[in-house]
Amino acid sequence: MKSNDANVHVGALSISERASSRPPHLKPALFLALGTITSAGSAFAQQTFGGYDCTEDCSGHKAGYEWAEQNNVTSTSDCTTNSQSFNEGCDAYVDDPDRGADEDDDGNEIEE
């Protein structure tokens, strides 16, 4: 590679660019934008509970799971309310009554 070439590796993304192919003032912006995208992508990973996506903090899923546990629910047909996350938490209990309600699928504690 010639000395005026630039290589950037961000995760699985690799960019190779000749130094003379873009004006010098645009190159730092490209590197900054890539770093921002990479940082944002890892900070906003989707939280899940029992395989279901959480909208905010999985508290609705936790509540549904706990309700199903307290009421010994054995069928998802008993998990019908106006709250999708509550219903999914109830379904998660029916599917796996041993998983517990205190953590999301990644092992992070769910606040009440």
C-alpha positions in Angstrom: 0.0 0.0 0.0 1.3 3.5 -0.8 2.0 5.9 2.0 -1.0 8.2 1.0 -3.5 5.4 1.5 -5.7 5.1 4.6 -7.3 2.1 6.1 -10.0 2.1 8.8 -11.3 -0.9 10.6 -14.5 -0.5 12.6 -15.9 -3.8 13.9 -16.6 -5.9 10.8 -16.5 -2.8 8.6 -13.2 -2.0 6.8 -12.7 1.1 4.6 -9.7 1.6 2.4 -9.3 5.0 0.8 -6.6 6.8 -1.1 -5.6 10.0 0.6 -6.0 11.9 -2.7 -9.5 10.7 -3.5 -11.3 13.1 -1.0 -10.5 16.6 0.1 -8.5 16.4 3.4 -11.2 18.3 5.4 -13.8 15.5 4.7 -11.7 12.6 6.0 -12.0 13.4 9.7 -15.7 13.7 9.4 -16.0 10.2 7.9 -14.0 8.7 10.7 -16.0 10.6 13.4 -19.3 9.5 11.8 -18.2 5.9 11.8 -17.1 6.0 15.4 -20.4 7.6 16.4 -22.5 5.0 14.5 -20.5 2.2 16.1 -20.8 3.7 19.6 -24.6 4.3 19.2 -25.2 0.8 17.9 -23.7 -0.9 20.9 -25.4 1.5 23.4 -28.9 0.8 22.1 -29.0 -3.0 21.9 -32.6 -4.3 22.2 -33.4 -5.6 25.6 -35.5 -8.8 25.6 -37.4 -10.9 28.1 -38.3 -14.5 27.3 -37.4 -13.9 23.7 -39.8 -10.9 23.4 -38.5 -7.4 22.6 -39.0 -4.9 25.5 -40.2 -1.4 24.7 -38.3 0.3 27.5 -37.2 -1.5 30.5 -39.0 -4.9 30.5 -41.1 -3.9 33.6 -44.4 -4.9 31.8 -42.9 -8.3 30.9 -41.8 -8.8 34.5 -45.3 -7.9 35.8 -47.0 -10.3 33.4 -44.6 -13.1 34.3 -45.1 -12.5 38.1 -48.9 -12.4 37.7 -48.8 -15.7 35.7 -46.6 -17.2 38.4 -48.8 -16.1 41.3 -51.9 -17.4 39.5 -50.4 -20.7 38.3 -51.2 -19.9 34.6 -50.6 -22.9 32.4 -52.1 -21.7 29.1 -51.2 -18.6 27.0 -55.0 -18.2 26.4 -55.1 -16.9 29.9 -52.6 -14.1 29.0 -55.0 -11.7 27.4 -55.0 -8.1 28.6 -54.7 -4.7 26.9 -50.9 -4.7 27.5 -48.8 -6.5 24.9 -45.7 -6.5 27.2 -47.8 -7.9 30.1 -49.2 -10.6 27.9 -45.7 -11.5 26.6 -44.4 -11.8 30.1 -47.3 -14.1 31.0 -46.5 -16.1 27.8 -42.9 -16.3 28.9 -44.0 -17.8 32.2 -46.1 -20.4 30.4 -43.2 -21.2 28.1 -40.5 -21.4 30.8 -41.8 -21.2 34.4 -38.2 -21.6 35.8 -36.6 -18.6 34.1 -37.7 -16.1 36.8 -38.9 -12.5 36.4 -36.0 -10.5 37.9 -33.6 -10.4 34.9 -33.9 -9.8 31.1 -32.5 -12.4 28.7 -29.0 -10.9 29.1 -29.0 -11.3 32.8 -29.6 -7.6 33.6 -31.7 -6.9 36.6 -35.2 -5.4 35.8 -36.2 -2.5 37.9 -39.7 -2.2 39.2 
